[in-house]
Amino acid sequence: MRFETKAAGTLLIHSGGSVIDNLVAVYRDVTSYDALPTNLLGCATNNVHDVIPSSVGIPNPVEIPGVNAGQRFLVVADGIQGE
């Protein structure tokens, strides 16, 4: 999923509510997918059987502070172990 922020602050991405174990990764939106490995901003797993609450009360989030309005990001999510 590609999106652009509308306001400055902390970007918070999570998969709370998912019923399968999953991985979520957040990247800077770049012109070449070959550059994605060097633009990874954060990732998290959501093991539905072993949830770790964060400081904001959301299980296993990706938190990216200092985001400006108009920044573009890519979010990738996938099931773990064939889910």
N, C-alpha and C positions, 0 to 999 in steps of 0.2 A: 504494500500500500504506500503510495506517495502522498505527502501532504505538506502544507505550508502553515506555519504558526501565525496566528492573528494578533497575539499579544506577547510581550516580554514576560519572562518568569522561569519557572522550572517545568520542564516537560516530563510528564509522568505517563508511562505506557505500561499496561499490565494485561494479563489474561485471566483476571479473577472471574469466576463463574464458569470457567471451562470445566468440562467433565472428563477431559483426557489430559494426560501428561504432555507438556508442550515446551517449546523454546520460542522466545521472542527476542529479536535482535533489532537494534536501531542504528541506522547509518546516516551520515551526511548524504544528501542527494548530490551525486556527481554525474558528470557527463558520460563516463565510461564505467561499466560494471567491473572491468579489470582493476579499477582503483578502489573497489569496495573494501578489501581487506585492510587497507590503511585508513579507512574512514569509519570504522566501527566505533560507535560512541558508547554502547553498552548492550548487555544481553542478560537474560534471566531465564531460568527454567521454572516451570510450575508443575511440581509433582503433586497431584491432587491428594496423595496419601500422606504427604509430609510438607505441609504449608508452613512457611516461616514468615510471620507478620513483620512488616516494615515499620519505620518510625511514623509513617502516615496512615497506618492501619490497613494497608492493602497488601495482599500476599505477593511476595517476590516481584516487585515492580522494577522497571528500568527508570531511574531518575537522572535527568540531565539538567543541572542548574545553569543559569546564565544564558538562557535562550533569548534571542531577540525576535521581535515581530518580523515576519517575512522570511524567516529561515525555512529551508526545505529539507525534509527528511524522508527516508525510506524505512518502512517497518516490515520485517519478514517474520512470519510465524509458521511453525510446523509442529506436527505431532512427533512424539518421541517413541522409538521402538515400534514403528509401523502403525501407530494410532492415528 
